Amino acid sequence: MEEQLLKEIHLTNPWLKDPAQPIIKSEDFIPRKQLGELLHPEWDKLWTILVGPRRAGKTTLGKFLSHELVKQNRFNELLYLNCDLLSVRKWLSSPLFISEAIEMLGLTRPIVFIDEVQRLESPGLLLKAIIDLQLPYKYIATGSSQLEIKSKVEEHLTGRQLTSLILPLSISEGEIESGLDQRLLYGSYPQVICSTKKEAQLAEIYKRYIQKDIVEILKLGNPDVFQTLLALLAHSNGQLTNYNQLASDCKISVSTIRNHLNILEETFVISKVTPYVGNKRSEVTKNPVYYFIDNGFRNTALRNFSSLQTRTDDGSLLESFIFQEILKFREQSYLSFDIHFWRTKGGAEVDFVVHKNRDQFIPIEVKFQNFSRPTISKGFRSFIEAYQPKHAVMVNKNLIEKVQVDGCLVHFIPLSQLSSMFDLIRENFVD
């Protein structure tokens, strides 16, 4: 082991020299919903792969997970390896680094935590070789690009890993009553929520994404085009995608637009939502819509942090927020269901349809308004009449109510009690 590498390892692993040094301070960790599942003993012998956008909290969660595993005496120490460091990347060219680490650092039964694993040249082969050694150690890795993780890691680790998507904080991981307006404007990245300089923090996250993921790692030659596309998507957030118009506005081909959209999706900036399609010839069946994974990132692309009272897109911000929370709930609960939207050529629409199978689905409409009494939109009623769901949800500002519509129980759920919507989904989707 080279002297410079040894110094960098001790610098990033101070607890190896001084056991009194904490792996992570408890006050620096916001409890994450996935932690309980990640701590299950069944995963001790497998790779734990944490994927998600940059700055969503993957490294912090990985370190706290390690802290808990050591605290429970399931493993003895943590070896944290940051692949942003060139010296670390060179060292991890072979699984032999483990035996060298054991000897040079005096490790006994370690947790090996490889951060930003997609930066390695052949991460999948390395991780497979490590787990195939069948050593009594624990392995954790993080990645911020699903493109890299899928192509370089997961195809080699079938049956050897638990992969968890770590997104910005959900409302179940923090208070919503006092902070909804802030989350609609500035999003839910942990460091942004905790910051008094939210716009500056978001600008740094945005800049690092462009510089790291787009320019340095994916090596896309024209980041200005990418930023133009991001701004256009931010303006059309939640609307039907017009690939030809995007290509014309960005002055690139439709195939390049589709490729860029895929990159944005696989690096956890946006998420594609496809139409819910039954047997109705009048339904929109082709183009998807895209939502940003985080409202703060979207508003950074828009360069707009005006107050909700002065904006014309407050309804769109709330709609995006509800989509993000449904997505987070699914990932945090390790549930399997799809998220769709429903529209007809005549203009009837439902914001979201969460769908497990033909018998288990729930339409969800989002209204950023107060209700004095239960009111069902024409489009929402059309979907209920056409598909006869057992339950439906109307998210609104203030009303708590349940009404029967054509055999469907429609739940009016205020934003302050959004958790009851997730309880409803869980109850109806668990077999």
Secondary structure, DSSP 8 states (H G I E B T S, - for coil): --HHHHHHHHHH-HHHH-TTS-SS-GGG----TTHHHHT-GGGTTSEEEEE-STTSSHHHHHHHHHHHHHHTTSSSEEEEEETTSHHHHHHTTSTTHHHHHHHHHT-SSEEEEEESGGGSSSHHHHHHHHHHT--S-EEEEEES-HHHHHHHTGGG-TTSEEEEE--S--GGGS--TTTHHHHHHH---HHHHT-S-HHHHHHHHHHHIIIIIIIIIS--S-HHHHHHHHHHHHHTTTSB--HHHHHHHHTS-HHHHHHHHHHHHHTTSEEEEEE---S-TTB--S--EEEES-HHHHHHHHT----GGG-S-HHHHHHHHHHHHHHHHHHHHT---EEEEEEBTTS-EEEEEEEEETTEEEEEEE--S--SS----HHHHHHHHHH--SEEEEEESS--EEEEETTEEEEEEEGGGTHHHHHHHHHHH--
